[in-house]
């Protein structure tokens, strides 16, 4: 396999905020992503997400995302297609992605 850097390959760096750290009951509150090609940011995508449950005070303090901010935001399934279109053929790059990917898949 050839592991050399391809300057034309898109990498999509994703940050997801959630209502907590336990995938069994927590939900996504925000998704932000940047598309990087040849070490340059070429596009950005962002959405708040209505978690359909209260955000704990500790998480509000940590993220700055309040219940009021997400009250009228779309639920995840309403933005999933838009996010996947943004991802395109890009390589997903994320922090703690195993936990948070499970959240996005399980709680659509």
Secondary structure, DSSP 8 states (H G I E B T S, - for coil): ------TT-EEEEEEEEES-S-TTT--EEEEEEEEEETTEEEEEEEEE---SS---HHHHHHH---HHHHTTS--HHHHHHHHHHHHTT-EEEESSHHHHHHHHHHT-
